[in-house]
Amino acid sequence: MIVVLPHDVIRRILDHATAPPGGAPEVGSRRTPSPLPRETGPALSENIIGALHKAKTDKANLVGPLEMSDFNALSAWCRSVGLTRDGEIVEAAVRTSG
């Protein structure tokens, strides 16, 4: 299955998935690092990260091909790390593509 995701969603997911634990704030950010270490949470599988990187690099916003279970895992991961809205967008994209 291949789904279309907005570029900003792909970027946010990749930024969150590949940021080091307790990572520094983005360049130009006014936010100060939290004194508490960032929760590591579950990791995304390499095939999901690879598909997201390819979509970001190609600028086509086409994520896949991945199995339905991979998209379910991506949505669940988004929710578990606080990217609830992005998880909802992934689910809507799957329904649209299905």
N, CA, C and O atoms as a CHARMM CRD file, in Angstrom:
* protein
*
  392
    1    1 MET  N      0.84400  -1.16800   0.00000 PROA 1      0.00000
    2    1 MET  CA     0.00000   0.00000   0.00000 PROA 1      0.00000
    3    1 MET  C      0.89400   1.23700   0.00000 PROA 1      0.00000
    4    1 MET  O      1.93000   1.28100   0.66300 PROA 1      0.00000
    5    2 ILE  N      0.46100   2.24000  -0.76400 PROA 2      0.00000
    6    2 ILE  CA     1.14900   3.52300  -0.81900 PROA 2      0.00000
    7    2 ILE  C      0.14300   4.59600  -0.44700 PROA 2      0.00000
    8    2 ILE  O     -0.98000   4.60000  -0.95200 PROA 2      0.00000
    9    3 VAL  N      0.53800   5.51200   0.43700 PROA 3      0.00000
   10    3 VAL  CA    -0.35600   6.60900   0.83100 PROA 3      0.00000
   11    3 VAL  C      0.33800   7.93700   0.58800 PROA 3      0.00000
   12    3 VAL  O      1.56400   8.01000   0.50300 PROA 3      0.00000
   13    4 VAL  N     -0.46100   8.97600   0.47800 PROA 4      0.00000
   14    4 VAL  CA     0.05000  10.33500   0.32600 PROA 4      0.00000
   15    4 VAL  C     -0.06500  11.03300   1.67700 PROA 4      0.00000
   16    4 VAL  O     -1.14400  11.09700   2.26700 PROA 4      0.00000
   17    5 LEU  N      1.05800  11.55400   2.15600 PROA 5      0.00000
   18    5 LEU  CA     1.07800  12.31300   3.40900 PROA 5      0.00000
   19    5 LEU  C      1.63000  13.70300   3.13100 PROA 5      0.00000
   20    5 LEU  O      2.52400  13.85400   2.29900 PROA 5      0.00000
   21    6 PRO  N      1.12000  14.70900   3.80600 PROA 6      0.00000
   22    6 PRO  CA     1.66700  16.05900   3.64100 PROA 6      0.00000
   23    6 PRO  C      3.14900  16.09200   4.02300 PROA 6      0.00000
   24    6 PRO  O      3.58800  15.39000   4.93400 PROA 6      0.00000
   25    7 HSD  N      3.89900  16.91600   3.30900 PROA 7      0.00000
   26    7 HSD  CA     5.34200  17.00600   3.54000 PROA 7      0.00000
   27    7 HSD  C      5.67300  17.38900   4.98400 PROA 7      0.00000
   28    7 HSD  O      6.62500  16.86600   5.56200 PROA 7      0.00000
   29    8 ASP  N      4.89100  18.29900   5.56700 PROA 8      0.00000
   30    8 ASP  CA     5.18700  18.72100   6.94500 PROA 8      0.00000
   31    8 ASP  C      4.98300  17.58600   7.94200 PROA 8      0.00000
   32    8 ASP  O      5.68500  17.52100   8.95100 PROA 8      0.00000
   33    9 VAL  N      4.03200  16.69000   7.67500 PROA 9      0.00000
   34    9 VAL  CA     3.81300  15.52700   8.54400 PROA 9      0.00000
   35    9 VAL  C      5.00600  14.57900   8.43300 PROA 9      0.00000
   36    9 VAL  O      5.51700  14.08900   9.44000 PROA 9      0.00000
   37   10 ILE  N      5.44100  14.32900   7.20500 PROA 10     0.00000
   38   10 ILE  CA     6.60400  13.45500   6.98900 PROA 10     0.00000
   39   10 ILE  C      7.81300  14.02500   7.72600 PROA 10     0.00000
   40   10 ILE  O      8.52800  13.29100   8.41000 PROA 10     0.00000
   41   11 ARG  N      8.04200  15.32500   7.58900 PROA 11     0.00000
   42   11 ARG  CA     9.18600  15.97200   8.22200 PROA 11     0.00000
   43   11 ARG  C      9.11100  15.88400   9.74500 PROA 11     0.00000
   44   11 ARG  O     10.10300  15.57200  10.40400 PROA 11     0.00000
   45   12 ARG  N      7.92800  16.16000  10.29900 PROA 12     0.00000
   46   12 ARG  CA     7.77500  16.10900  11.76500 PROA 12     0.00000
   47   12 ARG  C      8.02600  14.70900  12.30600 PROA 12     0.00000
   48   12 ARG  O      8.69800  14.53800  13.32300 PROA 12     0.00000
   49   13 ILE  N      7.48200  13.71000  11.61900 PROA 13     0.00000
   50   13 ILE  CA     7.67200  12.32600  12.07200 PROA 13     0.00000
   51   13 ILE  C      9.14800  11.96000  12.01500 PROA 13     0.00000
   52   13 ILE  O      9.68800  11.40900  12.97400 PROA 13     0.00000
   53   14 LEU  N      9.80400  12.26300  10.89800 PROA 14     0.00000
   54   14 LEU  CA    11.23100  11.93700  10.77700 PROA 14     0.00000
   55   14 LEU  C     12.06800  12.69700  11.79600 PROA 14     0.00000
   56   14 LEU  O     12.97900  12.13000  12.40000 PROA 14     0.00000
   57   15 ASP  N     11.76700  13.96700  11.98900 PROA 15     0.00000
   58   15 ASP  CA    12.51900  14.74600  12.97900 PROA 15     0.00000
   59   15 ASP  C     12.39400  14.12700  14.36100 PROA 15     0.00000
   60   15 ASP  O     13.37400  14.03700  15.10000 PROA 15     0.00000
   61   16 HSD  N     11.19400  13.70600  14.70400 PROA 16     0.00000
   62   16 HSD  CA    10.95800  13.11900  16.02400 PROA 16     0.00000
   63   16 HSD  C     11.58500  11.73000  16.12900 PROA 16     0.00000
   64   16 HSD  O     12.12400  11.36200  17.17300 PROA 16     0.00000
   65   17 ALA  N     11.51000  10.96300  15.04400 PROA 17     0.00000
   66   17 ALA  CA    12.01700   9.58500  15.07000 PROA 17     0.00000
   67   17 ALA  C     13.53600   9.52700  15.08400 PROA 17     0.00000
   68   17 ALA  O     14.11500   8.57900  15.61400 PROA 17     0.00000
   69   18 THR  N     14.18500  10.53000  14.50600 PROA 18     0.00000
   70   18 THR  CA    15.64000  10.47200  14.38500 PROA 18     0.00000
   71   18 THR  C     16.36900  11.40800  15.33600 PROA 18     0.00000
   72   18 THR  O     17.59900  11.44600  15.34000 PROA 18     0.00000
   73   19 ALA  N     15.62300  12.17200  16.15000 PROA 19     0.00000
   74   19 ALA  CA    16.26100  13.08000  17.11500 PROA 19     0.00000
   75   19 ALA  C     16.88700  12.26400  18.24200 PROA 19     0.00000
   76   19 ALA  O     16.29500  11.29200  18.71200 PROA 19     0.00000
   77   20 PRO  N     18.08100  12.65800  18.67500 PROA 20     0.00000
   78   20 PRO  CA    18.69500  11.94300  19.79000 PROA 20     0.00000
   79   20 PRO  C     17.90900  12.20800  21.07800 PROA 20     0.00000
   80   20 PRO  O     17.32100  13.27800  21.23400 PROA 20     0.00000
   81   21 PRO  N     17.89700  11.25000  21.99000 PROA 21     0.00000
   82   21 PRO  CA    17.20900  11.46600  23.26100 PROA 21     0.00000
   83   21 PRO  C     17.76500  12.70400  23.95900 PROA 21     0.00000
   84   21 PRO  O     18.97800  12.89400  24.04600 PROA 21     0.00000
   85   22 GLY  N     16.85300  13.54200  24.45300 PROA 22     0.00000
   86   22 GLY  CA    17.28200  14.76600  25.10800 PROA 22     0.00000
   87   22 GLY  C     17.91900  15.73500  24.13900 PROA 22     0.00000
   88   22 GLY  O     18.73100  16.57700  24.52500 PROA 22     0.00000
   89   23 GLY  N     17.53700  15.60700  22.85000 PROA 23     0.00000
   90   23 GLY  CA    18.14500  16.39900  21.78700 PROA 23     0.00000
   91   23 GLY  C     18.04400  17.89600  22.02500 PROA 23     0.00000
   92   23 GLY  O     17.16200  18.37800  22.73600 PROA 23     0.00000
   93   24 ALA  N     18.95800  18.60200  21.42000 PROA 24     0.00000
   94   24 ALA  CA    18.98000  20.06000  21.52600 PROA 24     0.00000
   95   24 ALA  C     17.82700  20.64000  20.73500 PROA 24     0.00000
   96   24 ALA  O     17.34100  20.01100  19.79500 PROA 24     0.00000
   97   25 PRO  N     17.38200  21.83000  21.10100 PROA 25     0.00000
   98   25 PRO  CA    16.31700  22.46900  20.34700 PROA 25     0.00000
   99   25 PRO  C     16.78600  22.79300  18.93800 PROA 25     0.00000
  100   25 PRO  O     17.98700  22.87500  18.68100 PROA 25     0.00000
  101   26 GLU  N     15.83800  22.97800  18.02500 PROA 26     0.00000
  102   26 GLU  CA    16.16500  23.29700  16.64900 PROA 26     0.00000
  103   26 GLU  C     16.89600  24.62900  16.59000 PROA 26     0.00000
  104   26 GLU  O     16.70800  25.49500  17.44500 PROA 26     0.00000
  105   27 VAL  N     17.73000  24.78100  15.57200 PROA 27     0.00000
  106   27 VAL  CA    18.44700  26.03500  15.37500 PROA 27     0.00000
  107   27 VAL  C     17.42600  27.14500  15.20300 PROA 27     0.00000
  108   27 VAL  O     16.45600  27.00300  14.45900 PROA 27     0.00000
  109   28 GLY  N     17.65100  28.24000  15.89000 PROA 28     0.00000
  110   28 GLY  CA    16.73000  29.36500  15.80800 PROA 28     0.00000
  111   28 GLY  C     15.53900  29.23600  16.74100 PROA 28     0.00000
  112   28 GLY  O     14.69700  30.13300  16.79300 PROA 28     0.00000
  113   29 SER  N     15.45300  28.13200  17.48000 PROA 29     0.00000
  114   29 SER  CA    14.34200  27.92400  18.39100 PROA 29     0.00000
  115   29 SER  C     14.59700  28.70200  19.67600 PROA 29     0.00000
  116   29 SER  O     15.73100  28.79200  20.14600 PROA 29     0.00000
  117   30 ARG  N     13.53400  29.25900  20.23500 PROA 30     0.00000
  118   30 ARG  CA    13.66200  29.98200  21.50300 PROA 30     0.00000
  119   30 ARG  C     13.42600  29.06300  22.69000 PROA 30     0.00000
  120   30 ARG  O     13.55600  29.47000  23.84400 PROA 30     0.00000
  121   31 ARG  N     13.08100  27.83200  22.39400 PROA 31     0.00000
  122   31 ARG  CA    12.81900  26.89500  23.48500 PROA 31     0.00000
  123   31 ARG  C     14.13100  26.44600  24.09200 PROA 31     0.00000
  124   31 ARG  O     15.10600  26.20000  23.38200 PROA 31     0.00000
  125   32 THR  N     14.14700  26.34100  25.38400 PROA 32     0.00000
  126   32 THR  CA    15.33900  25.83600  26.06100 PROA 32     0.00000
  127   32 THR  C     15.17300  24.34700  26.26800 PROA 32     0.00000
  128   32 THR  O     14.05200  23.85200  26.38100 PROA 32     0.00000
  129   33 PRO  N     16.28100  23.63100  26.31800 PROA 33     0.00000
  130   33 PRO  CA    16.17400  22.19000  26.53900 PROA 33     0.00000
  131   33 PRO  C     15.51300  21.89900  27.88400 PROA 33     0.00000
  132   33 PRO  O     15.74400  22.60200  28.86700 PROA 33     0.00000
  133   34 SER  N     14.71400  20.88400  27.91100 PROA 34     0.00000
  134   34 SER  CA    14.05800  20.48900  29.13900 PROA 34     0.00000
  135   34 SER  C     15.08600  19.91800  30.10300 PROA 34     0.00000
  136   34 SER  O     16.00300  19.21700  29.67500 PROA 34     0.00000
  137   35 PRO  N     14.95400  20.20100  31.39400 PROA 35     0.00000
  138   35 PRO  CA    15.89000  19.61800  32.34800 PROA 35     0.00000
  139   35 PRO  C     15.66100  18.11500  32.50200 PROA 35     0.00000
  140   35 PRO  O     16.52200  17.39700  33.01000 PROA 35     0.00000
  141   36 LEU  N     14.50100  17.65300  32.06100 PROA 36     0.00000
  142   36 LEU  CA    14.21200  16.22500  32.13500 PROA 36     0.00000
  143   36 LEU  C     14.61200  15.56800  30.82400 PROA 36     0.00000
  144   36 LEU  O     14.40500  16.15300  29.76000 PROA 36     0.00000
  145   37 PRO  N     15.18300  14.36000  30.87300 PROA 37     0.00000
  146   37 PRO  CA    15.53900  13.69400  29.62100 PROA 37     0.00000
  147   37 PRO  C     14.27800  13.33800  28.83600 PROA 37     0.00000
  148   37 PRO  O     13.23700  13.01400  29.40800 PROA 37     0.00000
  149   38 ARG  N     14.39800  13.40800  27.54300 PROA 38     0.00000
  150   38 ARG  CA    13.28600  13.07400  26.66600 PROA 38     0.00000
  151   38 ARG  C     13.01600  11.58100  26.73700 PROA 38     0.00000
  152   38 ARG  O     13.94400  10.77200  26.74600 PROA 38     0.00000
  153   39 GLU  N     11.74700  11.22300  26.78800 PROA 39     0.00000
  154   39 GLU  CA    11.41100   9.80700  26.80200 PROA 39     0.00000
  155   39 GLU  C     11.77600   9.20700  25.46000 PROA 39     0.00000
  156   39 GLU  O     11.48400   9.78100  24.41200 PROA 39     0.00000
  157   40 THR  N     12.41000   8.05800  25.49800 PROA 40     0.00000
  158   40 THR  CA    12.82200   7.44300  24.24900 PROA 40     0.00000
  159   40 THR  C     11.65800   6.77200  23.54800 PROA 40     0.00000
  160   40 THR  O     11.55800   6.84700  22.32400 PROA 40     0.00000
  161   41 GLY  N     10.77600   6.11900  24.28800 PROA 41     0.00000
  162   41 GLY  CA     9.61300   5.49100  23.67900 PROA 41     0.00000
  163   41 GLY  C     10.01000   4.41900  22.67600 PROA 41     0.00000
  164   41 GLY  O     11.19000   4.10100  22.52700 PROA 41     0.00000
  165   42 PRO  N      9.02700   3.87100  21.99900 PROA 42     0.00000
  166   42 PRO  CA     9.31300   2.83300  21.01500 PROA 42     0.00000
  167   42 PRO  C      9.97300   3.44400  19.77800 PROA 42     0.00000
  168   42 PRO  O      9.79600   4.62500  19.48200 PROA 42     0.00000
  169   43 ALA  N     10.72000   2.63300  19.08000 PROA 43     0.00000
  170   43 ALA  CA    11.38000   3.09100  17.85600 PROA 43     0.00000
  171   43 ALA  C     10.56400   2.65800  16.64000 PROA 43     0.00000
  172   43 ALA  O      9.89800   1.62300  16.65600 PROA 43     0.00000
  173   44 LEU  N     10.63000   3.46000  15.60300 PROA 44     0.00000
  174   44 LEU  CA     9.99500   3.08100  14.34200 PROA 44     0.00000
  175   44 LEU  C     10.89300   2.08000  13.63200 PROA 44     0.00000
  176   44 LEU  O     12.11600   2.14700  13.75200 PROA 44     0.00000
  177   45 SER  N     10.29800   1.16200  12.90200 PROA 45     0.00000
  178   45 SER  CA    11.09600   0.17800  12.16700 PROA 45     0.00000
  179   45 SER  C     11.83600   0.85900  11.01700 PROA 45     0.00000
  180   45 SER  O     11.40500   1.89400  10.50900 PROA 45     0.00000
  181   46 GLU  N     12.93500   0.27100  10.62600 PROA 46     0.00000
  182   46 GLU  CA    13.77400   0.84000   9.57100 PROA 46     0.00000
  183   46 GLU  C     13.03600   0.94900   8.24100 PROA 46     0.00000
  184   46 GLU  O     13.27900   1.88300   7.47800 PROA 46     0.00000
  185   47 ASN  N     12.13100   0.00000   7.94900 PROA 47     0.00000
  186   47 ASN  CA    11.42300   0.08700   6.66800 PROA 47     0.00000
  187   47 ASN  C     10.47000   1.27900   6.63700 PROA 47     0.00000
  188   47 ASN  O     10.27800   1.88300   5.58100 PROA 47     0.00000
  189   48 ILE  N      9.87500   1.62600   7.77000 PROA 48     0.00000
  190   48 ILE  CA     9.00000   2.80400   7.83200 PROA 48     0.00000
  191   48 ILE  C      9.83500   4.07100   7.69000 PROA 48     0.00000
  192   48 ILE  O      9.48200   4.96600   6.92300 PROA 48     0.00000
  193   49 ILE  N     10.94300   4.14800   8.42900 PROA 49     0.00000
  194   49 ILE  CA    11.82100   5.31800   8.33900 PROA 49     0.00000
  195   49 ILE  C     12.36100   5.46200   6.91500 PROA 49     0.00000
  196   49 ILE  O     12.43400   6.57200   6.38600 PROA 49     0.00000
  197   50 GLY  N     12.73300   4.36000   6.30600 PROA 50     0.00000
  198   50 GLY  CA    13.23700   4.39800   4.92900 PROA 50     0.00000
  199   50 GLY  C     12.20000   4.91900   3.94700 PROA 50     0.00000
  200   50 GLY  O     12.51600   5.72200   3.06900 PROA 50     0.00000
  201   51 ALA  N     10.95200   4.46000   4.09700 PROA 51     0.00000
  202   51 ALA  CA     9.87700   4.92200   3.21000 PROA 51     0.00000
  203   51 ALA  C      9.60400   6.41000   3.41200 PROA 51     0.00000
  204   51 ALA  O      9.34300   7.13100   2.44900 PROA 51     0.00000
  205   52 LEU  N      9.66400   6.87300   4.66400 PROA 52     0.00000
  206   52 LEU  CA     9.45900   8.29700   4.94800 PROA 52     0.00000
  207   52 LEU  C     10.60900   9.14500   4.38500 PROA 52     0.00000
  208   52 LEU  O     10.37500  10.21500   3.82300 PROA 52     0.00000
  209   53 HSD  N     11.84400   8.66400   4.53700 PROA 53     0.00000
  210   53 HSD  CA    12.99900   9.38400   3.98300 PROA 53     0.00000
  211   53 HSD  C     12.87900   9.49100   2.46300 PROA 53     0.00000
  212   53 HSD  O     13.14100  10.54700   1.88600 PROA 53     0.00000
  213   54 LYS  N     12.48300   8.39200   1.82000 PROA 54     0.00000
  214   54 LYS  CA    12.33800   8.39800   0.36200 PROA 54     0.00000
  215   54 LYS  C     11.27600   9.40100  -0.05900 PROA 54     0.00000
  216   54 LYS  O     11.47700  10.15100  -1.01400 PROA 54     0.00000
  217   55 ALA  N     10.14500   9.42300   0.64500 PROA 55     0.00000
  218   55 ALA  CA     9.07600  10.37300   0.32100 PROA 55     0.00000
  219   55 ALA  C      9.54900  11.80700   0.51500 PROA 55     0.00000
  220   55 ALA  O      9.20900  12.68400  -0.28000 PROA 55     0.00000
  221   56 LYS  N     10.32800  12.05400   1.56100 PROA 56     0.00000
  222   56 LYS  CA    10.83500  13.40400   1.82800 PROA 56     0.00000
  223   56 LYS  C     11.84000  13.81400   0.75900 PROA 56     0.00000
  224   56 LYS  O     11.79700  14.93900   0.26200 PROA 56     0.00000
  225   57 THR  N     12.73500  12.91300   0.40800 PROA 57     0.00000
  226   57 THR  CA    13.76800  13.20200  -0.58100 PROA 57     0.00000
  227   57 THR  C     13.18300  13.40800  -1.97400 PROA 57     0.00000
  228   57 THR  O     13.57600  14.32800  -2.69200 PROA 57     0.00000
  229   58 ASP  N     12.24100  12.54500  -2.35100 PROA 58     0.00000
  230   58 ASP  CA    11.62400  12.62800  -3.67700 PROA 58     0.00000
  231   58 ASP  C     10.64200  13.79500  -3.77900 PROA 58     0.00000
  232   58 ASP  O     10.26600  14.20700  -4.87600 PROA 58     0.00000
  233   59 LYS  N     10.23400  14.31700  -2.63600 PROA 59     0.00000
  234   59 LYS  CA     9.24100  15.39600  -2.56000 PROA 59     0.00000
  235   59 LYS  C      7.93700  15.01900  -3.25800 PROA 59     0.00000
  236   59 LYS  O      7.18900  15.88100  -3.71900 PROA 59     0.00000
  237   60 ALA  N      7.68000  13.70800  -3.32700 PROA 60     0.00000
  238   60 ALA  CA     6.45100  13.23700  -3.95300 PROA 60     0.00000
  239   60 ALA  C      5.34400  13.02600  -2.92800 PROA 60     0.00000
  240   60 ALA  O      4.17300  12.91000  -3.29100 PROA 60     0.00000
  241   61 ASN  N      5.71200  12.97500  -1.64300 PROA 61     0.00000
  242   61 ASN  CA     4.77300  12.74900  -0.54900 PROA 61     0.00000
  243   61 ASN  C      4.11600  11.37400  -0.61000 PROA 61     0.00000
  244   61 ASN  O      3.12600  11.12900   0.07900 PROA 61     0.00000
  245   62 LEU  N      4.66000  10.47200  -1.43200 PROA 62     0.00000
  246   62 LEU  CA     4.14400   9.11000  -1.52300 PROA 62     0.00000
  247   62 LEU  C      4.94400   8.23200  -0.58100 PROA 62     0.00000
  248   62 LEU  O      6.14600   8.04300  -0.77200 PROA 62     0.00000
  249   63 VAL  N      4.28500   7.69500   0.43300 PROA 63     0.00000
  250   63 VAL  CA     4.94600   6.86600   1.43900 PROA 63     0.00000
  251   63 VAL  C      4.58100   5.41300   1.17400 PROA 63     0.00000
  252   63 VAL  O      3.40800   5.04300   1.21100 PROA 63     0.00000
  253   64 GLY  N      5.57900   4.60100   0.90800 PROA 64     0.00000
  254   64 GLY  CA     5.34100   3.19100   0.65800 PROA 64     0.00000
  255   64 GLY  C      6.25800   2.69700  -0.44600 PROA 64     0.00000
  256   64 GLY  O      7.13000   3.43000  -0.91100 PROA 64     0.00000
  257   65 PRO  N      6.06600   1.48000  -0.85600 PROA 65     0.00000
  258   65 PRO  CA     5.01200   0.56700  -0.39500 PROA 65     0.00000
  259   65 PRO  C      5.32600  -0.00700   0.98100 PROA 65     0.00000
  260   65 PRO  O      6.44900  -0.42200   1.26800 PROA 65     0.00000
  261   66 LEU  N      4.31100  -0.01500   1.80800 PROA 66     0.00000
  262   66 LEU  CA     4.37400  -0.61200   3.13400 PROA 66     0.00000
  263   66 LEU  C      3.12700  -1.45500   3.34800 PROA 66     0.00000
  264   66 LEU  O      2.11100  -1.26800   2.67800 PROA 66     0.00000
  265   67 GLU  N      3.21700  -2.36600   4.27200 PROA 67     0.00000
  266   67 GLU  CA     2.05900  -3.17900   4.63400 PROA 67     0.00000
  267   67 GLU  C      1.09700  -2.35300   5.48800 PROA 67     0.00000
  268   67 GLU  O      1.49500  -1.36500   6.10500 PROA 67     0.00000
  269   68 MET  N     -0.14900  -2.75800   5.51800 PROA 68     0.00000
  270   68 MET  CA    -1.14600  -2.09100   6.35300 PROA 68     0.00000
  271   68 MET  C     -0.68500  -2.07900   7.81100 PROA 68     0.00000
  272   68 MET  O     -0.90000  -1.09600   8.52000 PROA 68     0.00000
  273   69 SER  N     -0.05800  -3.15700   8.25700 PROA 69     0.00000
  274   69 SER  CA     0.41700  -3.22500   9.64300 PROA 69     0.00000
  275   69 SER  C      1.49200  -2.17400   9.91800 PROA 69     0.00000
  276   69 SER  O      1.60100  -1.68900  11.04400 PROA 69     0.00000
  277   70 ASP  N      2.28800  -1.81400   8.90600 PROA 70     0.00000
  278   70 ASP  CA     3.29600  -0.77400   9.08000 PROA 70     0.00000
  279   70 ASP  C      2.63900   0.58800   9.29300 PROA 70     0.00000
  280   70 ASP  O      3.07900   1.37100  10.13400 PROA 70     0.00000
  281   71 PHE  N      1.58100   0.86400   8.52400 PROA 71     0.00000
  282   71 PHE  CA     0.88000   2.13300   8.71100 PROA 71     0.00000
  283   71 PHE  C      0.16900   2.17400  10.05900 PROA 71     0.00000
  284   71 PHE  O      0.09500   3.22800  10.69100 PROA 71     0.00000
  285   72 ASN  N     -0.35800   1.02600  10.50300 PROA 72     0.00000
  286   72 ASN  CA    -0.96000   0.96500  11.83900 PROA 72     0.00000
  287   72 ASN  C      0.09400   1.23500  12.91200 PROA 72     0.00000
  288   72 ASN  O     -0.16100   1.94600  13.88400 PROA 72     0.00000
  289   73 ALA  N      1.28600   0.65300  12.71900 PROA 73     0.00000
  290   73 ALA  CA     2.38100   0.86500  13.67400 PROA 73     0.00000
  291   73 ALA  C      2.82500   2.32900  13.66200 PROA 73     0.00000
  292   73 ALA  O      3.12100   2.89300  14.71500 PROA 73     0.00000
  293   74 LEU  N      2.87300   2.95000  12.47700 PROA 74     0.00000
  294   74 LEU  CA     3.25900   4.35100  12.37100 PROA 74     0.00000
  295   74 LEU  C      2.25800   5.24300  13.10000 PROA 74     0.00000
  296   74 LEU  O      2.65000   6.14900  13.83600 PROA 74     0.00000
  297   75 SER  N      0.98400   4.99100  12.89700 PROA 75     0.00000
  298   75 SER  CA    -0.05300   5.77300  13.56500 PROA 75     0.00000
  299   75 SER  C      0.04200   5.61000  15.07800 PROA 75     0.00000
  300   75 SER  O     -0.02500   6.59300  15.81500 PROA 75     0.00000
  301   76 ALA  N      0.19700   4.37400  15.54100 PROA 76     0.00000
  302   76 ALA  CA     0.31200   4.10800  16.98300 PROA 76     0.00000
  303   76 ALA  C      1.56300   4.77300  17.55500 PROA 76     0.00000
  304   76 ALA  O      1.53000   5.32000  18.65800 PROA 76     0.00000
  305   77 TRP  N      2.66600   4.72700  16.80400 PROA 77     0.00000
  306   77 TRP  CA     3.89900   5.35800  17.26000 PROA 77     0.00000
  307   77 TRP  C      3.69300   6.86900  17.40000 PROA 77     0.00000
  308   77 TRP  O      4.09700   7.46400  18.39900 PROA 77     0.00000
  309   78 CYS  N      3.06600   7.48300  16.39900 PROA 78     0.00000
  310   78 CYS  CA     2.81100   8.92800  16.45600 PROA 78     0.00000
  311   78 CYS  C      2.05900   9.28400  17.73100 PROA 78     0.00000
  312   78 CYS  O      2.41800  10.23600  18.42500 PROA 78     0.00000
  313   79 ARG  N      1.02600   8.52500  18.03400 PROA 79     0.00000
  314   79 ARG  CA     0.24000   8.79500  19.23800 PROA 79     0.00000
  315   79 ARG  C      1.07500   8.60500  20.50300 PROA 79     0.00000
  316   79 ARG  O      0.94000   9.36500  21.46100 PROA 79     0.00000
  317   80 SER  N      1.93900   7.58700  20.50200 PROA 80     0.00000
  318   80 SER  CA     2.72000   7.28000  21.71200 PROA 80     0.00000
  319   80 SER  C      3.77900   8.33300  22.02000 PROA 80     0.00000
  320   80 SER  O      4.20900   8.47300  23.16500 PROA 80     0.00000
  321   81 VAL  N      4.19800   9.07400  20.99100 PROA 81     0.00000
  322   81 VAL  CA     5.22900  10.09300  21.21400 PROA 81     0.00000
  323   81 VAL  C      4.65700  11.50600  21.20700 PROA 81     0.00000
  324   81 VAL  O      5.40600  12.48300  21.19800 PROA 81     0.00000
  325   82 GLY  N      3.32900  11.61400  21.21100 PROA 82     0.00000
  326   82 GLY  CA     2.69900  12.92700  21.30700 PROA 82     0.00000
  327   82 GLY  C      2.37800  13.60000  19.99300 PROA 82     0.00000
  328   82 GLY  O      1.98300  14.76500  19.97700 PROA 82     0.00000
  329   83 LEU  N      2.53900  12.89200  18.89300 PROA 83     0.00000
  330   83 LEU  CA     2.18200  13.43900  17.57900 PROA 83     0.00000
  331   83 LEU  C      0.78800  12.94200  17.18600 PROA 83     0.00000
  332   83 LEU  O      0.59600  12.35300  16.12300 PROA 83     0.00000
  333   84 THR  N     -0.16500  13.19500  18.06200 PROA 84     0.00000
  334   84 THR  CA    -1.51800  12.66300  17.89700 PROA 84     0.00000
  335   84 THR  C     -2.14400  13.08700  16.57800 PROA 84     0.00000
  336   84 THR  O     -2.71500  12.25800  15.86900 PROA 84     0.00000
  337   85 ARG  N     -2.04300  14.35700  16.24500 PROA 85     0.00000
  338   85 ARG  CA    -2.64600  14.85300  14.99900 PROA 85     0.00000
  339   85 ARG  C     -2.02000  14.17900  13.78100 PROA 85     0.00000
  340   85 ARG  O     -2.72100  13.85400  12.82300 PROA 85     0.00000
  341   86 ASP  N     -0.70900  13.96800  13.81200 PROA 86     0.00000
  342   86 ASP  CA    -0.04600  13.28200  12.69800 PROA 86     0.00000
  343   86 ASP  C     -0.51100  11.83600  12.59400 PROA 86     0.00000
  344   86 ASP  O     -0.65900  11.31400  11.48900 PROA 86     0.00000
  345   87 GLY  N     -0.74300  11.18300  13.72800 PROA 87     0.00000
  346   87 GLY  CA    -1.28700   9.82600  13.71900 PROA 87     0.00000
  347   87 GLY  C     -2.66000   9.79100  13.06500 PROA 87     0.00000
  348   87 GLY  O     -2.97500   8.87400  12.30700 PROA 87     0.00000
  349   88 GLU  N     -3.47000  10.79600  13.36400 PROA 88     0.00000
  350   88 GLU  CA    -4.80900  10.88100  12.74900 PROA 88     0.00000
  351   88 GLU  C     -4.69700  11.10800  11.24600 PROA 88     0.00000
  352   88 GLU  O     -5.49300  10.56900  10.47700 PROA 88     0.00000
  353   89 ILE  N     -3.71900  11.89700  10.82300 PROA 89     0.00000
  354   89 ILE  CA    -3.52100  12.15300   9.39000 PROA 89     0.00000
  355   89 ILE  C     -3.09300  10.87400   8.67900 PROA 89     0.00000
  356   89 ILE  O     -3.55000  10.60200   7.56900 PROA 89     0.00000
  357   90 VAL  N     -2.22100  10.08600   9.30800 PROA 90     0.00000
  358   90 VAL  CA    -1.80100   8.80300   8.73300 PROA 90     0.00000
  359   90 VAL  C     -3.02300   7.89500   8.56500 PROA 90     0.00000
  360   90 VAL  O     -3.20900   7.28700   7.51100 PROA 90     0.00000
  361   91 GLU  N     -3.84900   7.80700   9.60500 PROA 91     0.00000
  362   91 GLU  CA    -5.04600   6.95700   9.53300 PROA 91     0.00000
  363   91 GLU  C     -5.99200   7.41300   8.42400 PROA 91     0.00000
  364   91 GLU  O     -6.53800   6.58200   7.69800 PROA 91     0.00000
  365   92 ALA  N     -6.19200   8.72500   8.28700 PROA 92     0.00000
  366   92 ALA  CA    -7.06700   9.24200   7.24000 PROA 92     0.00000
  367   92 ALA  C     -6.50000   8.94100   5.85800 PROA 92     0.00000
  368   92 ALA  O     -7.25400   8.62300   4.93800 PROA 92     0.00000
  369   93 ALA  N     -5.17300   9.03700   5.69900 PROA 93     0.00000
  370   93 ALA  CA    -4.54500   8.74100   4.41700 PROA 93     0.00000
  371   93 ALA  C     -4.71900   7.27200   4.04900 PROA 93     0.00000
  372   93 ALA  O     -4.94200   6.94300   2.88400 PROA 93     0.00000
  373   94 VAL  N     -4.61700   6.39300   5.03600 PROA 94     0.00000
  374   94 VAL  CA    -4.81900   4.96300   4.79500 PROA 94     0.00000
  375   94 VAL  C     -6.24700   4.69600   4.36100 PROA 94     0.00000
  376   94 VAL  O     -6.47900   3.94300   3.41600 PROA 94     0.00000
  377   95 ARG  N     -7.22500   5.31900   5.05600 PROA 95     0.00000
  378   95 ARG  CA    -8.62900   5.13000   4.66800 PROA 95     0.00000
  379   95 ARG  C     -8.87700   5.62500   3.25200 PROA 95     0.00000
  380   95 ARG  O     -9.60700   4.98600   2.49400 PROA 95     0.00000
  381   96 THR  N     -8.28100   6.75000   2.88400 PROA 96     0.00000
  382   96 THR  CA    -8.46100   7.31500   1.55000 PROA 96     0.00000
  383   96 THR  C     -7.85100   6.41600   0.48100 PROA 96     0.00000
  384   96 THR  O     -8.41000   6.25800  -0.60500 PROA 96     0.00000
  385   97 SER  N     -6.69700   5.82700   0.79700 PROA 97     0.00000
  386   97 SER  CA    -6.01700   4.97200  -0.17100 PROA 97     0.00000
  387   97 SER  C     -6.63000   3.58900  -0.29600 PROA 97     0.00000
  388   97 SER  O     -6.47600   2.91300  -1.31300 PROA 97     0.00000
  389   98 GLY  N     -7.34000   3.17300   0.77500 PROA 98     0.00000
  390   98 GLY  CA    -7.88900   1.81500   0.84200 PROA 98     0.00000
  391   98 GLY  C     -9.00800   1.63400  -0.08200 PROA 98     0.00000
  392   98 GLY  O     -9.58300   0.54700  -0.15000 PROA 98     0.00000
